[in-house]
């Protein structure tokens, strides 16, 4: 069963996808509407392998802190572990919620989805 917060995020993403003609938000809504056991848990090392300095990364699940990060990234995720949040900020990056990312980038351009 989804939390009320997650359900409201899903409806927000679907609304923004329709308003902005941005299919990325519909795709993310579908990914996080799956059962909890099917939502990805991604290690920071995987984010590092699939990103370049200064990119914006979206993890439609939980971001775990395993791995080393030496790049400055903007990362949005459904949830962050404290270790992941600390490592991203120590590297000079920024942690965002998915709704903050949608507000900043309504068209969803230039975002790389990992997970």
C-alpha positions as CSV (number, residue, x, y, z in Angstrom):
1,X,0.0,0.0,0.0
2,X,1.4,3.4,-1.0
3,X,1.7,6.2,1.5
4,X,-0.5,9.3,1.0
5,X,2.7,11.3,0.2
6,X,3.6,8.9,-2.6
7,X,0.1,8.8,-4.0
8,X,0.0,12.6,-4.1
9,X,3.4,12.7,-5.9
10,X,2.1,10.2,-8.5
11,X,-1.0,12.3,-9.2
12,X,1.2,15.5,-9.3
13,X,3.5,13.9,-11.8
14,X,0.6,12.8,-14.1
15,X,-0.8,16.3,-14.0
16,X,2.5,17.9,-14.8
17,X,3.1,15.4,-17.7
18,X,-0.2,16.4,-19.2
19,X,0.2,20.1,-18.6
20,X,3.7,20.3,-20.0
21,X,3.5,17.5,-22.6
22,X,6.5,15.9,-20.8
23,X,6.2,12.1,-21.1
24,X,9.2,11.7,-18.6
25,X,6.9,12.6,-15.7
26,X,4.3,10.1,-16.7
27,X,7.0,7.4,-17.0
28,X,8.3,8.3,-13.5
29,X,4.7,8.2,-12.1
30,X,4.2,4.7,-13.5
31,X,7.6,3.5,-12.1
32,X,6.8,4.7,-8.6
33,X,3.2,3.4,-8.7
34,X,4.5,-0.1,-8.8
35,X,4.5,-2.3,-5.7
36,X,7.2,-1.3,-3.2
37,X,9.2,-4.5,-3.9
38,X,9.5,-3.5,-7.5
39,X,10.8,0.0,-6.9
40,X,14.6,0.2,-7.4
41,X,17.2,0.7,-4.7
42,X,20.2,2.2,-6.5
43,X,23.7,2.5,-5.1
44,X,25.7,5.7,-5.5
45,X,28.3,3.8,-7.4
46,X,25.8,3.1,-10.1
47,X,24.9,6.8,-10.3
48,X,28.6,7.6,-10.6
49,X,29.1,5.1,-13.5
50,X,26.2,6.5,-15.5
51,X,26.8,10.3,-15.0
52,X,29.2,13.1,-15.9
53,X,30.0,16.2,-13.8
54,X,27.2,18.7,-13.5
55,X,24.4,16.4,-14.7
56,X,21.0,16.1,-13.2
57,X,20.1,12.5,-12.2
58,X,16.7,11.1,-11.3
59,X,16.3,7.9,-9.3
60,X,12.7,6.7,-9.2
61,X,13.3,4.8,-6.0
62,X,15.7,4.8,-3.0
63,X,19.3,6.1,-3.4
64,X,21.7,4.1,-1.2
65,X,25.1,5.4,0.0
66,X,27.3,2.5,-1.2
67,X,30.1,3.9,-3.4
68,X,32.3,6.9,-3.8
69,X,31.2,10.1,-5.5
70,X,33.7,12.8,-6.6
71,X,31.4,14.6,-9.1
72,X,29.2,17.5,-8.5
73,X,25.7,16.2,-9.4
74,X,22.1,17.3,-8.8
75,X,20.3,14.2,-7.7
76,X,16.5,13.8,-7.3
77,X,15.1,10.6,-5.7
78,X,12.0,9.2,-4.1
79,X,14.1,8.6,-0.9
80,X,17.8,9.1,0.1
81,X,19.7,7.3,2.8
82,X,21.7,9.6,5.1
83,X,25.0,8.3,3.7
84,X,24.0,9.0,0.1
85,X,22.8,12.5,1.0
86,X,26.0,13.2,2.9
87,X,28.3,12.0,0.0
88,X,26.4,14.0,-2.6
89,X,26.6,17.2,-0.6
90,X,30.3,16.5,0.3
91,X,31.1,16.3,-3.4
92,X,29.5,19.7,-3.9
93,X,26.2,18.3,-5.3
94,X,22.6,18.9,-4.4
95,X,19.8,16.5,-3.3
96,X,16.3,17.3,-4.5
97,X,12.9,15.8,-4.1
98,X,11.2,14.7,-7.3
99,X,8.5,17.4,-7.0
100,X,11.3,20.1,-6.6
101,X,12.9,18.8,-9.8
102,X,9.5,19.0,-11.7
103,X,9.0,22.6,-10.5
104,X,12.5,23.6,-11.7
105,X,12.3,21.7,-15.0
106,X,8.7,21.2,-16.1
107,X,9.6,19.9,-19.5
108,X,12.0,17.3,-18.0
109,X,14.8,18.1,-20.5
110,X,18.4,17.2,-19.7
111,X,17.5,14.7,-17.0
112,X,19.1,11.3,-16.9
113,X,17.1,8.5,-15.2
114,X,19.1,5.9,-13.3
115,X,17.3,2.9,-11.9
